[in-house]
Amino acid sequence: MSQWDRVELGKFLAVARKKKKKRQIDLAIEGELSKSTVCGYEKGNLSINERHLLLILKQLDLAEEDVKKFRQIKSIQPENRRIDDKEEIQLRLISIENIIAMVDPTEGLKKLLELPVANDDPIQVDIRYLRGKAYKKKENWKKAHKNLFDAIQLIDQKYPQKLASNIKTACYQELSHTEYHQNNLHQAFKYASDALNCFQPHGERTYLEHVILVAQVIYHQKLMNWEEAQLKLEEIANIQSTERELLFQPSESNEINLNVYELNASILAKGNKKTQAIKYALKGIEMARLDKMHERSFELFTTLGSIYMELDKLNLAEICFETALKLEVHIKKSYLFAYIYTQLGMLYDKRDQLDLAESYFFKAINYSRKNNDAYWETEALTLLGKSHLEHQKLDRAVDLLQDALSLAQKHNFSDQEEYLTLLVGYALEESGNSSFGQYALAFYRSHVKKSLKSVVEGRGGIEMNKVTHGHGDPIDT
């Protein structure tokens, strides 16, 4: 079993134990199974011994069949799963870097501990770098220094391929910053020079070149080295005016640039160019982090999550939505929550976690009503009603769908009105109720009865991005 699957199985056992209101020590058996071993299994640090597994299952009233089902799910398409695991780890690292920079470094450190990464994995470089950033944010200079140098040492001694990521440059830049905050300007300048010396101009994080040169100008200024400061400014001016990683000609306004990233991601995804859409969203997320633009970061993570939803990569979508919601306290445009909660409702509905799905749909409905956003209220009511319909909760489905239909009619949402008329008609016929208006039933029977089965059984029959204002607003100058 892979490291990733060990972690997932450990989580499965931990959840089962907590449901039984048992402690780890309650599962320990003298001479057979220690508390520390149970703890190691739950954290995914140990390969699970089959005999130990049977002992644990017996105490949790579980059968081997439960674990077999778990393993069958995890063993489907192992090569694709390895790719998905790598993609998920990379997305989690992006999420954690944003949490450290824009939410809470302590929470970021906690998230790093949860990553299922082997000790000999090159990702350990990224983990140590992010630990260093988190400790720098907490002004724990000693731990920041240690972790950043550990990352540099790993690159130098074991993983030279990581040079292209420019994480070594980023580590020196963070070290330079730690020295600056301790008023060690000469050492800060030295680390900045080290950062430039290992910078890979065709690698990742190319924004670092500007960041480091600007820092050196500031150090020269504080040391009153005016001539050297001027030379550095000229060096900055000679860098190509268009940022290498920008995917379009940039505006002078970062707000406009980030809006363009989000729009490109949304529109390309709808044009079935999802790989390119993801690239735009991730680049926008990086730029929003650098400029501490919380609302744009929220929108971009939400957009990225919706793209992963369309690709049926629900675990990646969930990471994006959870990261966006970490920024909740910084979001002034409360209507944005209606969209993300609708997406979360769809996600958990796809997973057949109906209680969770319903709670998120109701959150979306409440935010829509609070912001007088009839469109998203209609969408959330429709999706919640459709979920009840699919699970044969017909009376509740009819109530919700009729509420949605009334809103669609009131606000002239013609596409939704037609779709909802069909759904209400189908729900009423399924429940044996003939009280619905004769026009709707006549339309239902004469035109689309043959296609209703596929409409009801399919997911995502509604185009979620038909909104007048998009996920966010245009720039207000």
N, C-alpha and C positions, 0 to 999 in steps of 0.2 A: 504494500500500500504506500502510495506517495506521501510526501510530507504534507501536501495540501489535503489529501483525503484523511490523513490521521487527524488533522486539525478539525475537519468537518465532522468526523466520527466522534471526536472528543466533545465537540459542541453538542452533538446529538445526545451523548450520555449525560452531559452536564444538565441539559434541559430536562431530560427524563428524571434525573435525580431531584432537581428542584421542584418538579411537579409533585413528586412524592414527599416533598418537604423533608428530605434527608440531607445530612451533612456528609462531607467526604469521609469523615471518620466513622460514620455509621455504616459505610460500605466495607470498611477494613475488617479483615478476618485474621486473627492471630496465627502466625506461621504460614499464612497463605497469601495475604494481600495487605500491603501497608497503605496508610493514608497518603504517603508521598507518592506511591505508585499510582493510586487513583488520581491524584492531582496531576501527575505527569501525563496520564492518558487523556484527561480532560483538556489539557493545554495543547495536546498534539506533539509533545516532546518525546514520547516513547512509542515504539512500535508495539501494538497491542498483542499480548499473549492470549491465544485462543482460550486457554483454561481460565485465565483471569477474566476474560470477556464473559464467559458463561457464568462465572460467579457474580459478576456485576449485574448481568441481565436478570438472573434469578431474583436478586434483591430488589430489582426495579419492576418486577412483574412483566418483563419483556421476554420475547422468544427470539430464537436464532433467526426466525423468518423476518423479523423486523430489521435486523442488521443485513440480511441477505437482500432485502428490498433496497436498503440504503446503498449497498455496494453495487447493485445492478444499476441504479441511477448514476452512480459515480463512474461506472466502467463504460458507459455508452460513449462511443467515438473517442477513444483515449487520445488519439493524435490531435483532434480538434480541441479536446479538453486541455491538453498541454498548452496549446496556443491561447485558449481562453484564460488559463491560469496566468500566463505571462501578461496578457492584456489587462487582466484584473489587477495584478500586482502593480503594474505601471500606473493604472488609474488611481489605485489607492495611494500611491506615492504622491501623485499630483494633488489628490484630495488633502492629504496630510500636510503638504507644503503650504497649501492655502489656509488650512486650519491654524497652523503655526503662525503664519504671517498676519491673518485677518481675524482670528477668533481667540484662541487661547493656546499658548505653547505647551502647557501642561497636558491638555487634552491631546495635542499632537503627539507628545511623548507616549501617552497611553496607547494611542492608535498604532504607533510604531511597534510596541511590544506585542500587539495582536497579529502582526504580519507573520504568516507561515513561511519563513524563509530559512533555508538551511545555512549553517555557519560557513560553508564553502561556496556559497552562491555570490556571484559578483554584485548582486543587489545589496549586499552588506555595505558596499561603498556608499550607496544612496542613503541607506539607513543611518550610517554614522554621520554623513553630511547633514542630514535633517536633524539628527540629535544635536549636532553642533549648533545649527541655526536656532533650535528651540532653547537650548541653554544660553545662547547669546541673548535671545529675547528676554529670558528670565534674569539676565545679568549675572549668571553663574559662569564667570570667565574661565575658571579652571576646567570645568567640565566641557565647556564649549571648545576650549583649546585642545583638550585631549581627543575629543571625538573628531574634530576637523583634521587633526594630524593623523589620527588612525585611518581616516578615509584616504588621505594623501599616501600614507604608507602602503595601504592595500593596493592602490593603483600602481605605485612604483614597483612593488614586489610581486604582485600576483595577477593584477588585472589591467595591463597596459592598454587593452582595448577600450577601457573606460575613458581614455584621454579625449576621444571624440565627443563625449558627452559634455566636456568642459566643466565637469564637476571638480576636477583638481583646481582649475582656475577659480571656480566659485568658492572652494574651501579657503584658498589664499585671500580672496576678497573678503570673506567673512572674518578671517583672522585679522586682516587689516582693520576692519571695522571694530573688532573687539579692542585692539590696541588704541585706536583713536578714542574710543569711549573711556579709556583709562589714561588719556592724555600722553600716550607714548607715541608721539608723532613720527619720530624717526623710524621706529619699528613698524608703525603703520604703513609708512611709505615703502619700506623694504618689502613687506608682504604684498603690497599692491604691485610692485615691480615683479615679484615672483609670479603673481597672478598673470600679468601680461606675458611673461616669458613662456608660460605653458599654454597660453590661449591658442585654440585651434580655430582659425577664421572661417573654416568651412564646416565646423561642428555645430553642436546644439548651443543654446543659450548665448547667441552671438551678441545680445544686448549687453553682456558683461563688459565688452571692450569700452563702450561709452561710460558705463558705471565706474569702472576702475580709473579711467583717465580723468573723469570729473573729480573723483576722490583725490587723485594726485594733485590736481589744481588746488583743491581746498587745503591739502597738507602744505603745499608750497606757500600758499597765501598766509596760513597761520604761522609758518616759519619765516615769513617775510622774504621769501626767495622769489621776488617779483619777475625776474627775467625767466626763470625756469617755469613759473606759472604761465607766463605768456606763451612759451614754447609748447606747453601742453595744450593750451587752448587752440593753437594753430594746428596741432596734431589732430585734435577733435574735429576741427573744421575740414581737414583733409580726408576724413573718413567719408565714404560714399554717403551722399545725402539720404538715399533711400535705404532703410533698414533691410538687411539681407533677408530676414525671415518674413517680412511683410508680404502679403499675397496680393496687394493692390497698392496704388500710389497713395501714400498716407496724407491725411489732413493735418493741419496744425493743431487740431483739437483731438485729444485722446478720447474724449467722449464720443465724437463722431467716428473715429477709427473703430472703437469697440462696438458701436451700433452697426457698423458695416460688417464686422466679423459675425455678429449674431444674425444679421439678416442673410448673409451668405450661407451660414450654417443651416438656417431654417429652409431657405429656398432651394439650396442644392439637395437637401434631404428629400424634399418633395419631388425633385426632379430625378430621383433615383440615383443620385451621385453621393451616396452616404459616406464613402471613404473620404472624399474631398470635404464634405460637410463636417466630419469629425475633425479634420485637420484645421479648419477655420475655427471651430469651437475651442479646441485645445489651445491654439495660438491666442485667441481672445482671452481665455482664462488666464494664461500666463501674463499677458499685458495688464489685465485687470488686477492681478495680484501685485504686480510691481507698482502700480499707481494707487493701490488700496481703494479701488472703486467697487464698493460692496454690492451696490444694486446691479451693476453690469455683470459682476461675477455671479450673482444669484441668477440672473437671466441666462447667462451662458451655460452654467452648470445645468439649469433646467432644460435648456434647448438640447444640450448634449445627452441628457437623460432621455429626452423624448426620442432622439435618434436611435439610441440603444434599444428603447422600447420597440420601435418599428423593426429593428433587427432581431427582436425577441431575445436580446441579451439582458435579461431581467436583473441579473446580479449587478451588472455594470450600471444599468439605469438607476438601481436603488442607491448605489454609491453616490451617483451624481445628485440625486434628489436629497439624500441625507446631508451631503456637503452644502448644498444650497441652503437648506433649512438651518444650518449652523450660523448662517449670516442673518437670521431672522430679525435680531434686535436692531440691525442697521437698515432695515428696509422700510422706507416711508410710503412707497406705493403699494398699499395693502392689497390692491386688486391682483397683484402678481401671485398672491397665494392661492387664488381660485384655480389658476391653471396648474400649479404644481400639485395641489391636493387632488385635482381631477386626475392627473397623471398617476399619482400614487394609488388612487382608487382603482384605476385600470390595471396597474401593476399587480396589486394584491388580488384583484378579481381573476387575472390570468393564472395566478398561483392557487386559486380556489381557497384563499384565505378570506372568506366572505365577511366575517365580522370586521376585520381590519379594512377591507375594501369599503364597506358601508360607512365606517367612521370617517374615512378620508373623503368620500363623496359628500357626506353631510358637512364636513368642514368647508369643502369647496362651495357648497350651496350657501352656507352662512356668510362666507366672505363675499360671494357674488351679491347677495342681498344687501350686505353692509355697504357695498360700493355701487349699488344700483346697476350691476352688470348683468343684464337679462340674458345675454348670449351665453355666458358661462354657467349661469343658473340653469338654463335650458339644457346645456350639454351634460352637466352633472346629474340632473334629474333623469335625463334620458339614459345615461349609462347605468345609473343605479337601478332604474326600472328594468332595463334590459338584463342586468345581472339577475334580478329577482325572477324575470321571465324565464331565463335559461335554467334556473333551478326550481322551476314549477311553483314559485310562490306567486300565484296568479293574481290574487286580490290586491296584494301590495303592489305588484307590478302595474296593474291597471291604474291604481291611484297615482303613482309616481309619473307614469307616462301621460296620463290625462293632465296632470299639473304642467308637465313640460309642453304638451300640445297647446294648452291655453296660453302659455307664455309665447310660444312660437307664433300663434295666430295674432296675439296682441301686438307683437313687434314686427310682424311681417317677415319672419325668418322662413322663407318659402321652402327651401330645401329640407330644413328640419321638420316643417309642418307636414310635408308629404311623407317623409320617413316615419314620423310619429303616428300619422294616421294609420299607416300599415301595421305598425307595432301594436297600437291600441286595438285595432280590429282583430289581429291575430290573438292577442291576449284574451279578449272577450270571447272569441269563438272557442279557444282552448278551455276556458272556464265555463262554457255553456251559457254565457250571459248574452242575451240578445238586445239589451237595452241601449246599446250605442246607436248613434244617429244612423238613419238609413243610408244617407249619402256615403258615409265612411265605409259601411259594410258593403254597399253596392260597388264602390270603387275597389275595395279590397278583393271581392269575389271575382269581378270581371277582368281585372287587369294583372294582378300580380300574385295570385294565390300560389301558382306553381313555383315562384321564386322565393316565397316567404321562408321556406324551411332553411335555405342557405343563408338568408338574411339573419334569421334568429340564431342559427348555429354558429355563424361566423362571428369574429371579434373585430371590433374597430370599424364598424360600418359607418361611423360618422367621421368626417374629416376634422381632426381636432384643431387644425390651425387656421380655419376660416374665421379669423377674428378681424375686427375693423382696426384694432390698434396693435396687433401682433402681441408678443409676450410682454413687450415693454413699450415705452412711448418714444416718438421721435425726439430729437434733441430740442430742448427749450433754450434758446439763446437769450 
